[in-house]
């Protein structure tokens, strides 16, 4: 009996190369020194567990929702689900009902896309509270494996001291000019250092001089840094003092090596870089600058450099800065012909100044009564009138012309696909400059390929993808606060006949908006009462 059990366990381990039970729950933590209630996976603060597999291996996760009033749904950002696994894409009311409190959902999919990716909650504005982590899909034919000493993952995120649901409610009541909360703090791999002196009762809820993330390196060795933006609103300017950064991949797509000293990392984007340790032995700052005075820091620690000593290095003026993907070229070459047929959609969008409302072609995205993928499978046509949907044919080049009619820039992400970035207009500050259909402004010779790209303010961007993955796929701004305000739509395939039936444990319908409202009040109560409880405990122990 024991032998059979061990044989069965070994069999499943061979099939499912990443198997895990994840429990989403609340804990009290202080990743930047400031204590607050955060949402975690398996009680390990933030970020969550790293998923590391090889190409085409299976990811198998049982997700347990132990949040008392909030639903949960996890999206595997960069993983292209298919007709068979579209139910696993993790978007509430697009591919699935969210997982209700106390319920379990079994995620299972094949990791087909090599490179650096990430996962995050897609339920409301939940992921800024801590539900995110890295997905590393290793390439068995990786050309760089023999050149590097080791891989390091760098997850960057903006961090707030109030619950995200509460912040979202404040935005809805008092619209912030940028439609997302003001910067408070930031983390590198879940570590940051907040200035506790700004807190009135700092000794109770804030620990000063919190540790930085440390990366140990050796002289003359080459290291790969897999950089992930898990931000909810802010752009990072990434650099390592005195070191060049050689970009070799973006959003999991290999590119021709491109050397910079600084790169812009927009929300949800990823870059793989190589760094040669060729500087004098010392400690150097790793910087993710948001504003001149707001910097997330980590430490590059050379072997034999002083331990536990903050760097004294200073940033230098960069010779080359990566602004966007138009500067990069995929290693797998593609050539478009201007005469190639395509289906075109023009998407004009803006976020209004007088309300917490964003619209695409005059429509604010709203949740349908049931997931659009389920409606497609059941051939229920009523869902088309319940939310914002565009329909595309199968096996066609689909061109999306995005015209930004507002004064904010936006990182757009597509689910289920990568897109080619044919062109990005300059940023403007006076009035909208929509695309004028001048194809000379577009790049048809080996354009960059990725799944998330930034459109500038008052400007335009042209994206193109090949519609070879039938399903119902989300397309949205990845600034979580803009998505919550309605800056999204669903791309449905006209032919959904190949979609397979949903899994047996497909979640039942639940009203997660009511649940999130209740969670907001509960968390607000905890935040208000926490200092009082600590004071009482200190008095009792005195």
C-alpha positions as a Python dict, from the first residue, in 0.01 Angstrom:
ca = {
    (1, 'X'): (0, 0, 0),
    (2, 'X'): (279, 238, 93),
    (3, 'X'): (466, 151, -227),
    (4, 'X'): (156, 225, -435),
    (5, 'X'): (109, 558, -262),
    (6, 'X'): (473, 660, -320),
    (7, 'X'): (444, 550, -683),
    (8, 'X'): (129, 759, -725),
    (9, 'X'): (296, 1066, -569),
    (10, 'X'): (599, 1024, -796),
    (11, 'X'): (370, 990, -1098),
    (12, 'X'): (187, 1315, -1025),
    (13, 'X'): (513, 1497, -958),
    (14, 'X'): (631, 1393, -1304),
    (15, 'X'): (314, 1529, -1462),
    (16, 'X'): (263, 1842, -1254),
    (17, 'X'): (600, 2012, -1230),
    (18, 'X'): (467, 2290, -1008),
    (19, 'X'): (204, 2171, -762),
    (20, 'X'): (92, 2378, -465),
    (21, 'X'): (-187, 2458, -224),
    (22, 'X'): (-226, 2832, -189),
    (23, 'X'): (-424, 2997, 87),
    (24, 'X'): (-514, 3364, 47),
    (25, 'X'): (-552, 3526, 387),
    (26, 'X'): (-495, 3842, 589),
    (27, 'X'): (-188, 3895, 804),
    (28, 'X'): (-33, 4188, 985),
    (29, 'X'): (299, 4285, 830),
    (30, 'X'): (545, 4568, 777),
    (31, 'X'): (731, 4516, 447),
    (32, 'X'): (857, 4877, 450),
    (33, 'X'): (861, 4914, 828),
    (34, 'X'): (502, 5039, 861),
    (35, 'X'): (259, 4786, 1009),
    (36, 'X'): (-72, 4730, 834),
    (37, 'X'): (-311, 4451, 740),
    (38, 'X'): (-201, 4298, 410),
    (39, 'X'): (-340, 4024, 188),
    (40, 'X'): (-105, 3732, 137),
    (41, 'X'): (-59, 3386, -8),
    (42, 'X'): (35, 3120, 247),
    (43, 'X'): (107, 3372, 522),
    (44, 'X'): (439, 3480, 367),
    (45, 'X'): (395, 3856, 340),
    (46, 'X'): (446, 3985, -15),
    (47, 'X'): (530, 3895, -287),
    (48, 'X'): (381, 3547, -295),
    (49, 'X'): (555, 3220, -388),
    (50, 'X'): (764, 3218, -705),
    (51, 'X'): (648, 2972, -972),
    (52, 'X'): (952, 2832, -1154),
    (53, 'X'): (906, 2576, -1432),
    (54, 'X'): (1045, 2486, -1772),
    (55, 'X'): (863, 2554, -2098),
    (56, 'X'): (549, 2341, -2149),
    (57, 'X'): (546, 2208, -1794),
    (58, 'X'): (221, 2201, -1598),
    (59, 'X'): (125, 2446, -1322),
    (60, 'X'): (-126, 2293, -1080),
    (61, 'X'): (-254, 2508, -792),
    (62, 'X'): (-543, 2465, -551),
    (63, 'X'): (-640, 2817, -442),
    (64, 'X'): (-816, 2841, -105),
    (65, 'X'): (-992, 3169, -30),
    (66, 'X'): (-977, 3227, 345),
    (67, 'X'): (-1065, 3595, 325),
    (68, 'X'): (-1378, 3641, 530),
    (69, 'X'): (-1558, 3884, 298),
    (70, 'X'): (-1355, 3924, -22),
    (71, 'X'): (-1356, 3710, -333),
    (72, 'X'): (-1032, 3612, -510),
    (73, 'X'): (-930, 3542, -868),
    (74, 'X'): (-572, 3502, -996),
    (75, 'X'): (-452, 3595, -1346),
    (76, 'X'): (-131, 3440, -1480),
    (77, 'X'): (7, 3745, -1657),
    (78, 'X'): (202, 3646, -1969),
    (79, 'X'): (61, 3293, -1985),
    (80, 'X'): (-157, 3253, -2295),
    (81, 'X'): (-445, 3032, -2196),
    (82, 'X'): (-609, 2845, -2484),
    (83, 'X'): (-952, 2718, -2589),
    (84, 'X'): (-900, 2437, -2337),
    (85, 'X'): (-768, 2649, -2049),
    (86, 'X'): (-939, 2985, -2107),
    (87, 'X'): (-1132, 2921, -1784),
    (88, 'X'): (-797, 2953, -1600),
    (89, 'X'): (-725, 3310, -1711),
    (90, 'X'): (-856, 3442, -1382),
    (91, 'X'): (-1062, 3749, -1480),
    (92, 'X'): (-1387, 3784, -1280),
    (93, 'X'): (-1694, 3792, -1505),
    (94, 'X'): (-1483, 3750, -1817),
    (95, 'X'): (-1345, 3397, -1784),
    (96, 'X'): (-1481, 3287, -1447),
    (97, 'X'): (-1683, 3379, -1143),
    (98, 'X'): (-1452, 3490, -863),
    (99, 'X'): (-1372, 3240, -586),
    (100, 'X'): (-1606, 3312, -295),
    (101, 'X'): (-1496, 3326, 71),
    (102, 'X'): (-1432, 2975, 202),
    (103, 'X'): (-1425, 2821, -146),
    (104, 'X'): (-1146, 2646, -342),
    (105, 'X'): (-1064, 2662, -712),
    (106, 'X'): (-824, 2434, -898),
    (107, 'X'): (-604, 2621, -1147),
    (108, 'X'): (-423, 2405, -1399),
    (109, 'X'): (-249, 2514, -1719),
    (110, 'X'): (57, 2456, -1934),
    (111, 'X'): (336, 2715, -1916),
    (112, 'X'): (394, 2764, -2289),
    (113, 'X'): (549, 3113, -2284),
    (114, 'X'): (914, 3119, -2182),
    (115, 'X'): (1063, 3407, -1987),
    (116, 'X'): (978, 3639, -1702),
    (117, 'X'): (611, 3674, -1613),
    (118, 'X'): (400, 3726, -1303),
    (119, 'X'): (67, 3647, -1145),
    (120, 'X'): (-169, 3875, -958),
    (121, 'X'): (-520, 3898, -824),
    (122, 'X'): (-769, 4029, -1078),
    (123, 'X'): (-1050, 4079, -827),
    (124, 'X'): (-1125, 4450, -789),
    (125, 'X'): (-820, 4643, -667),
    (126, 'X'): (-690, 4352, -459),
    (127, 'X'): (-341, 4296, -595),
    (128, 'X'): (-195, 4627, -462),
    (129, 'X'): (-254, 4478, -113),
    (130, 'X'): (-1, 4201, -179),
    (131, 'X'): (-149, 3919, -391),
    (132, 'X'): (114, 3888, -664),
    (133, 'X'): (436, 3704, -743),
    (134, 'X'): (678, 3591, -1014),
    (135, 'X'): (636, 3324, -1282),
    (136, 'X'): (968, 3216, -1433),
    (137, 'X'): (936, 2983, -1733),
    (138, 'X'): (1284, 2862, -1822),
    (139, 'X'): (1392, 2804, -2179),
    (140, 'X'): (1560, 2466, -2233),
    (141, 'X'): (1752, 2624, -2522),
    (142, 'X'): (1847, 2941, -2336),
    (143, 'X'): (2150, 3093, -2512),
    (144, 'X'): (2255, 3283, -2201),
    (145, 'X'): (2260, 3002, -1943),
    (146, 'X'): (2631, 2927, -1985),
    (147, 'X'): (2726, 3294, -1974),
    (148, 'X'): (2574, 3393, -1641),
    (149, 'X'): (2661, 3316, -1282),
    (150, 'X'): (2300, 3310, -1163),
    (151, 'X'): (1952, 3458, -1209),
    (152, 'X'): (1798, 3717, -979),
    (153, 'X'): (1434, 3821, -976),
    (154, 'X'): (1347, 4184, -899),
    (155, 'X'): (979, 4253, -829),
    (156, 'X'): (900, 4623, -792),
    (157, 'X'): (575, 4766, -661),
    (158, 'X'): (432, 5084, -517),
    (159, 'X'): (304, 5030, -163),
    (160, 'X'): (33, 5209, 30),
    (161, 'X'): (-42, 5229, 400),
    (162, 'X'): (-416, 5200, 358),
    (163, 'X'): (-621, 4916, 219),
    (164, 'X'): (-665, 4932, -160),
    (165, 'X'): (-1044, 4908, -137),
    (166, 'X'): (-1044, 5210, 92),
    (167, 'X'): (-815, 5398, -147),
    (168, 'X'): (-1040, 5311, -439),
    (169, 'X'): (-1342, 5443, -251),
    (170, 'X'): (-1155, 5766, -178),
    (171, 'X'): (-1073, 5803, -548),
    (172, 'X'): (-1438, 5756, -635),
    (173, 'X'): (-1542, 6025, -384),
    (174, 'X'): (-1257, 6269, -445),
    (175, 'X'): (-1102, 6223, -787),
    (176, 'X'): (-723, 6252, -777),
    (177, 'X'): (-578, 6433, -1081),
    (178, 'X'): (-390, 6118, -1189),
    (179, 'X'): (-669, 5876, -1103),
    (180, 'X'): (-450, 5679, -864),
    (181, 'X'): (-335, 5733, -505),
    (182, 'X'): (-39, 5952, -426),
    (183, 'X'): (290, 5770, -381),
    (184, 'X'): (361, 5660, -23),
    (185, 'X'): (628, 5392, -38),
    (186, 'X'): (770, 5117, -256),
    (187, 'X'): (912, 4766, -231),
    (188, 'X'): (1181, 4563, -403),
    (189, 'X'): (1108, 4193, -354),
    (190, 'X'): (883, 4284, -65),
    (191, 'X'): (1138, 4501, 116),
    (192, 'X'): (1147, 4878, 153),
    (193, 'X'): (1238, 5151, 398),
    (194, 'X'): (971, 5403, 491),
    (195, 'X'): (1059, 5722, 679),
    (196, 'X'): (896, 5645, 1014),
    (197, 'X'): (961, 5994, 1146),
    (198, 'X'): (656, 6112, 954),
    (199, 'X'): (429, 5899, 1177),
    (200, 'X'): (282, 6047, 1495),
    (201, 'X'): (304, 5721, 1691),
    (202, 'X'): (603, 5577, 1512),
    (203, 'X'): (717, 5350, 1795),
    (204, 'X'): (388, 5160, 1778),
    (205, 'X'): (322, 5103, 1410),
    (206, 'X'): (649, 5175, 1226),
    (207, 'X'): (994, 5019, 1259),
    (208, 'X'): (1269, 5254, 1135),
    (209, 'X'): (1567, 5153, 916),
    (210, 'X'): (1393, 4854, 766),
    (211, 'X'): (1619, 4624, 561),
    (212, 'X'): (1681, 4662, 190),
    (213, 'X'): (1684, 4376, -60),
    (214, 'X'): (2042, 4253, -103),
    (215, 'X'): (2186, 4092, -416),
    (216, 'X'): (2524, 3919, -366),
    (217, 'X'): (2758, 3923, -668),
    (218, 'X'): (3118, 3839, -754),
    (219, 'X'): (3370, 4046, -946),
    (220, 'X'): (3387, 3985, -1324),
    (221, 'X'): (3080, 3760, -1326),
    (222, 'X'): (2764, 3818, -1535),
    (223, 'X'): (2420, 3805, -1372),
    (224, 'X'): (2072, 3804, -1519),
    (225, 'X'): (1816, 4024, -1346),
    (226, 'X'): (1452, 3946, -1424),
    (227, 'X'): (1273, 4274, -1352),
    (228, 'X'): (896, 4278, -1298),
    (229, 'X'): (673, 4579, -1243),
    (230, 'X'): (395, 4477, -1005),
    (231, 'X'): (300, 4842, -960),
    (232, 'X'): (-60, 4952, -949),
    (233, 'X'): (-3, 5305, -1077),
    (234, 'X'): (353, 5433, -1104),
    (235, 'X'): (631, 5411, -1362),
    (236, 'X'): (979, 5305, -1251),
    (237, 'X'): (1311, 5432, -1387),
    (238, 'X'): (1541, 5138, -1316),
    (239, 'X'): (1920, 5164, -1289),
    (240, 'X'): (2221, 5024, -1104),
    (241, 'X'): (2480, 5283, -1008),
    (242, 'X'): (2793, 5268, -1230),
    (243, 'X'): (2676, 4958, -1422),
    (244, 'X'): (2548, 4906, -1777),
    (245, 'X'): (2227, 4710, -1832),
    (246, 'X'): (2211, 4485, -2139),
    (247, 'X'): (1847, 4414, -2228),
    (248, 'X'): (1795, 4065, -2372),
    (249, 'X'): (1418, 4012, -2335),
    (250, 'X'): (1093, 4198, -2271),
    (251, 'X'): (767, 4039, -2156),
    (252, 'X'): (924, 3699, -2225),
    (253, 'X'): (1026, 3782, -2586),
    (254, 'X'): (1398, 3764, -2673),
    (255, 'X'): (1536, 4083, -2827),
    (256, 'X'): (1866, 4178, -2986),
    (257, 'X'): (2095, 4287, -2698),
    (258, 'X'): (2058, 4658, -2628),
    (259, 'X'): (2278, 4841, -2378),
    (260, 'X'): (2136, 5117, -2158),
    (261, 'X'): (2211, 5274, -1822),
    (262, 'X'): (1846, 5330, -1735),
    (263, 'X'): (1516, 5181, -1848),
    (264, 'X'): (1158, 5289, -1803),
    (265, 'X'): (940, 5013, -1663),
    (266, 'X'): (569, 5076, -1702),
    (267, 'X'): (304, 4898, -1499),
    (268, 'X'): (301, 4517, -1558),
    (269, 'X'): (602, 4513, -1793),
    (270, 'X'): (902, 4282, -1755),
    (271, 'X'): (1261, 4301, -1877),
    (272, 'X'): (1551, 4055, -1859),
    (273, 'X'): (1887, 4227, -1835),
    (274, 'X'): (2248, 4111, -1810),
    (275, 'X'): (2485, 4299, -1580),
    (276, 'X'): (2862, 4248, -1576),
    (277, 'X'): (3021, 4306, -1235),
    (278, 'X'): (3321, 4506, -1355),
    (279, 'X'): (3337, 4789, -1101),
    (280, 'X'): (3557, 4829, -794),
    (281, 'X'): (3455, 4602, -507),
    (282, 'X'): (3196, 4793, -306),
    (283, 'X'): (2824, 4821, -242),
    (284, 'X'): (2611, 4994, -509),
    (285, 'X'): (2255, 5121, -506),
    (286, 'X'): (1997, 4952, -726),
    (287, 'X'): (1736, 5221, -793),
    (288, 'X'): (1378, 5229, -912),
    (289, 'X'): (1309, 5599, -925),
    (290, 'X'): (952, 5726, -945),
    (291, 'X'): (1008, 6092, -883),
    (292, 'X'): (1339, 6261, -813),
    (293, 'X'): (1270, 6239, -442),
    (294, 'X'): (1096, 5898, -443),
    (295, 'X'): (1328, 5603, -495),
    (296, 'X'): (1285, 5232, -422),
    (297, 'X'): (1627, 5094, -334),
    (298, 'X'): (1811, 4765, -318),
    (299, 'X'): (2180, 4687, -269),
    (300, 'X'): (2423, 4525, -511),
    (301, 'X'): (2680, 4371, -276),
    (302, 'X'): (3015, 4264, -420),
    (303, 'X'): (3189, 3976, -245),
    (304, 'X'): (3448, 4111, 6),
    (305, 'X'): (3273, 4451, 22),
    (306, 'X'): (3177, 4570, 373),
    (307, 'X'): (2872, 4392, 513),
    (308, 'X'): (2570, 4576, 653),
    (309, 'X'): (2690, 4907, 510),
    (310, 'X'): (2463, 5120, 290),
    (311, 'X'): (2621, 5218, -42),
    (312, 'X'): (2766, 5563, -100),
    (313, 'X'): (2740, 5537, -479),
    (314, 'X'): (2571, 5812, -676),
    (315, 'X'): (2367, 5786, -996),
    (316, 'X'): (2534, 5919, -1306),
    (317, 'X'): (2376, 6079, -1609),
    (318, 'X'): (2283, 5791, -1843),
    (319, 'X'): (2416, 5782, -2198),
    (320, 'X'): (2121, 5572, -2319),
    (321, 'X'): (1772, 5539, -2170),
    (322, 'X'): (1509, 5287, -2282),
    (323, 'X'): (1189, 5489, -2326),
    (324, 'X'): (968, 5221, -2479),
    (325, 'X'): (986, 4902, -2683),
    (326, 'X'): (1025, 5084, -3019),
    (327, 'X'): (1399, 5091, -2949),
    (328, 'X'): (1416, 4709, -2942),
    (329, 'X'): (1401, 4436, -3207),
    (330, 'X'): (1287, 4075, -3151),
    (331, 'X'): (1544, 3807, -3233),
    (332, 'X'): (1277, 3617, -3428),
    (333, 'X'): (1229, 3843, -3728),
    (334, 'X'): (890, 3926, -3882),
    (335, 'X'): (815, 4137, -4186),
    (336, 'X'): (468, 4283, -4243),
    (337, 'X'): (357, 4408, -4582),
    (338, 'X'): (145, 4721, -4583),
    (339, 'X'): (-89, 4550, -4827),
    (340, 'X'): (-157, 4256, -4595),
    (341, 'X'): (-529, 4238, -4503),
    (342, 'X'): (-632, 4317, -4147),
    (343, 'X'): (-940, 4399, -3940),
    (344, 'X'): (-917, 4741, -3779),
    (345, 'X'): (-1068, 4876, -3458),
    (346, 'X'): (-1030, 5241, -3358),
    (347, 'X'): (-1043, 5284, -2980),
    (348, 'X'): (-1075, 5641, -2853),
    (349, 'X'): (-1054, 5665, -2478),
    (350, 'X'): (-1026, 5906, -2189),
    (351, 'X'): (-1069, 5934, -1814),
    (352, 'X'): (-1310, 6211, -1722),
    (353, 'X'): (-1206, 6495, -1494),
    (354, 'X'): (-1542, 6537, -1325),
    (355, 'X'): (-1594, 6179, -1204),
    (356, 'X'): (-1415, 5852, -1137),
    (357, 'X'): (-1500, 5726, -1483),
    (358, 'X'): (-1292, 5605, -1779),
    (359, 'X'): (-1443, 5523, -2117),
    (360, 'X'): (-1344, 5358, -2446),
    (361, 'X'): (-1547, 5487, -2740),
    (362, 'X'): (-1782, 5645, -2489),
    (363, 'X'): (-1843, 5322, -2295),
    (364, 'X'): (-1737, 5261, -1936),
    (365, 'X'): (-1661, 4894, -1882),
    (366, 'X'): (-1905, 4723, -1649),
    (367, 'X'): (-1936, 4366, -1528),
    (368, 'X'): (-2188, 4143, -1705),
    (369, 'X'): (-2421, 3911, -1516),
    (370, 'X'): (-2207, 3609, -1592),
    (371, 'X'): (-1862, 3553, -1743),
    (372, 'X'): (-1846, 3638, -2111),
    (373, 'X'): (-1655, 3314, -2182),
    (374, 'X'): (-1934, 3112, -2020),
    (375, 'X'): (-2192, 3302, -2225),
    (376, 'X'): (-1996, 3223, -2541),
    (377, 'X'): (-1982, 2855, -2447),
    (378, 'X'): (-2357, 2849, -2375),
    (379, 'X'): (-2430, 3056, -2689),
    (380, 'X'): (-2611, 3311, -2475),
    (381, 'X'): (-2618, 3631, -2682),
    (382, 'X'): (-2755, 3851, -2403),
    (383, 'X'): (-2406, 3915, -2263),
    (384, 'X'): (-2319, 4132, -2562),
    (385, 'X'): (-2550, 4405, -2436),
    (386, 'X'): (-2428, 4386, -2075),
    (387, 'X'): (-2073, 4511, -2115),
    (388, 'X'): (-1822, 4646, -2371),
    (389, 'X'): (-1732, 4377, -2625),
    (390, 'X'): (-1568, 4383, -2964),
    (391, 'X'): (-1580, 4072, -3183),
    (392, 'X'): (-1296, 3959, -3408),
    (393, 'X'): (-1277, 3680, -3667),
    (394, 'X'): (-1045, 3383, -3626),
    (395, 'X'): (-704, 3368, -3801),
    (396, 'X'): (-693, 3734, -3895),
    (397, 'X'): (-451, 4021, -3835),
    (398, 'X'): (-635, 4250, -3595),
    (399, 'X'): (-512, 4609, -3576),
    (400, 'X'): (-601, 4823, -3275),
    (401, 'X'): (-560, 5198, -3315),
    (402, 'X'): (-560, 5355, -2970),
    (403, 'X'): (-618, 5730, -2945),
    (404, 'X'): (-561, 5876, -2601),
    (405, 'X'): (-789, 6180, -2565),
    (406, 'X'): (-676, 6254, -2211),
    (407, 'X'): (-379, 6399, -2025),
    (408, 'X'): (-273, 6071, -1857),
    (409, 'X'): (-60, 5793, -2007),
    (410, 'X'): (-180, 5432, -1986),
    (411, 'X'): (-13, 5086, -2006),
    (412, 'X'): (-244, 4856, -2206),
    (413, 'X'): (-232, 4478, -2162),
    (414, 'X'): (-389, 4206, -2375),
    (415, 'X'): (-485, 3862, -2241),
    (416, 'X'): (-437, 3541, -2436),
    (417, 'X'): (-195, 3693, -2690),
    (418, 'X'): (113, 3902, -2754),
    (419, 'X'): (85, 4201, -2985),
    (420, 'X'): (325, 4375, -3219),
    (421, 'X'): (377, 4743, -3145),
    (422, 'X'): (363, 4910, -3486),
    (423, 'X'): (395, 5263, -3358),
    (424, 'X'): (377, 5496, -3057),
    (425, 'X'): (314, 5868, -3089),
    (426, 'X'): (502, 6134, -2898),
    (427, 'X'): (363, 6270, -2572),
    (428, 'X'): (166, 6594, -2595),
    (429, 'X'): (47, 6834, -2329),
    (430, 'X'): (-205, 7058, -2501),
    (431, 'X'): (-474, 6862, -2687),
    (432, 'X'): (-530, 6515, -2839),
    (433, 'X'): (-324, 6410, -3141),
    (434, 'X'): (-499, 6095, -3273),
    (435, 'X'): (-342, 5868, -3531),
    (436, 'X'): (-383, 6021, -3878),
    (437, 'X'): (-365, 5690, -4070),
    (438, 'X'): (-22, 5775, -4204),
    (439, 'X'): (134, 5429, -4234),
    (440, 'X'): (477, 5586, -4282),
    (441, 'X'): (472, 5641, -3905),
    (442, 'X'): (440, 5265, -3847),
    (443, 'X'): (710, 5003, -3826),
    (444, 'X'): (639, 4696, -4041),
    (445, 'X'): (995, 4559, -4042),
    (446, 'X'): (1043, 4348, -3728),
    (447, 'X'): (832, 4556, -3487),
    (448, 'X'): (867, 4490, -3113),
    (449, 'X'): (648, 4217, -2966),
    (450, 'X'): (512, 4203, -2611),
    (451, 'X'): (189, 4194, -2406),
    (452, 'X'): (193, 4534, -2230),
    (453, 'X'): (286, 4876, -2370),
    (454, 'X'): (240, 5236, -2267),
    (455, 'X'): (51, 5496, -2469),
    (456, 'X'): (152, 5856, -2407),
    (457, 'X'): (-77, 6137, -2298),
    (458, 'X'): (-285, 6303, -2573),
    (459, 'X'): (-123, 6064, -2820),
    (460, 'X'): (-174, 5739, -3014),
    (461, 'X'): (-49, 5382, -3035),
    (462, 'X'): (-103, 5112, -3299),
    (463, 'X'): (-99, 4745, -3196),
    (464, 'X'): (-152, 4435, -3405),
    (465, 'X'): (-207, 4069, -3311),
    (466, 'X'): (-300, 3753, -3493),
    (467, 'X'): (-632, 3608, -3380),
    (468, 'X'): (-544, 3241, -3351),
    (469, 'X'): (-662, 3174, -2993),
    (470, 'X'): (-1044, 3160, -2978),
    (471, 'X'): (-1196, 3272, -2653),
    (472, 'X'): (-1300, 3576, -2454),
    (473, 'X'): (-1003, 3794, -2362),
    (474, 'X'): (-962, 4105, -2151),
    (475, 'X'): (-793, 4417, -2294),
    (476, 'X'): (-736, 4693, -2042),
    (477, 'X'): (-523, 4962, -1888),
    (478, 'X'): (-307, 4793, -1623),
    (479, 'X'): (-311, 5084, -1383),
    (480, 'X'): (-543, 4907, -1142),
    (481, 'X'): (-726, 5224, -1045),
    (482, 'X'): (-799, 5308, -1411),
    (483, 'X'): (-924, 4955, -1473),
    (484, 'X'): (-1157, 4987, -1176),
    (485, 'X'): (-1283, 5315, -1325),
    (486, 'X'): (-1377, 5135, -1647),
    (487, 'X'): (-1080, 5158, -1887),
    (488, 'X'): (-1125, 4811, -2039),
    (489, 'X'): (-1312, 4601, -2290),
    (490, 'X'): (-1348, 4234, -2387),
    (491, 'X'): (-1225, 4087, -2716),
    (492, 'X'): (-1452, 3800, -2817),
    (493, 'X'): (-1389, 3568, -3107),
    (494, 'X'): (-1685, 3537, -3341),
    (495, 'X'): (-1632, 3162, -3354),
    (496, 'X'): (-1639, 3018, -3003),
    (497, 'X'): (-1739, 2666, -3101),
    (498, 'X'): (-1400, 2519, -3008),
    (499, 'X'): (-1419, 2628, -2642),
    (500, 'X'): (-1435, 2325, -2414),
    (501, 'X'): (-1670, 2292, -2119),
    (502, 'X'): (-1577, 2458, -1787),
    (503, 'X'): (-1407, 2255, -1512),
    (504, 'X'): (-1613, 2067, -1255),
    (505, 'X'): (-1528, 2309, -974),
    (506, 'X'): (-1611, 2620, -1178),
    (507, 'X'): (-1704, 2884, -914),
    (508, 'X'): (-2067, 2970, -854),
    (509, 'X'): (-2190, 3325, -899),
    (510, 'X'): (-2132, 3567, -613),
    (511, 'X'): (-2172, 3941, -574),
    (512, 'X'): (-1814, 4039, -512),
    (513, 'X'): (-1887, 4413, -515),
    (514, 'X'): (-2092, 4373, -197),
    (515, 'X'): (-1821, 4152, -52),
    (516, 'X'): (-1550, 4408, -126),
    (517, 'X'): (-1758, 4688, 28),
    (518, 'X'): (-1794, 4483, 345),
    (519, 'X'): (-1422, 4405, 341),
    (520, 'X'): (-1340, 4772, 315),
    (521, 'X'): (-1535, 4854, 629),
    (522, 'X'): (-1385, 4558, 815),
    (523, 'X'): (-1029, 4656, 723),
    (524, 'X'): (-1091, 5022, 808),
    (525, 'X'): (-1206, 4910, 1153),
    (526, 'X'): (-889, 4703, 1194),
    (527, 'X'): (-666, 4992, 1092),
    (528, 'X'): (-841, 5227, 1334),
    (529, 'X'): (-834, 4984, 1626),
    (530, 'X'): (-482, 4845, 1576),
    (531, 'X'): (-288, 5126, 1753),
    (532, 'X'): (-539, 5119, 2040),
    (533, 'X'): (-493, 4745, 2087),
    (534, 'X'): (-114, 4782, 2087),
    (535, 'X'): (-129, 5058, 2350),
    (536, 'X'): (-353, 4843, 2573),
    (537, 'X'): (-116, 4547, 2540),
    (538, 'X'): (184, 4764, 2625),
    (539, 'X'): (8, 4898, 2935),
    (540, 'X'): (-84, 4546, 3045),
    (541, 'X'): (274, 4426, 3005),
    (542, 'X'): (425, 4731, 3176),
}
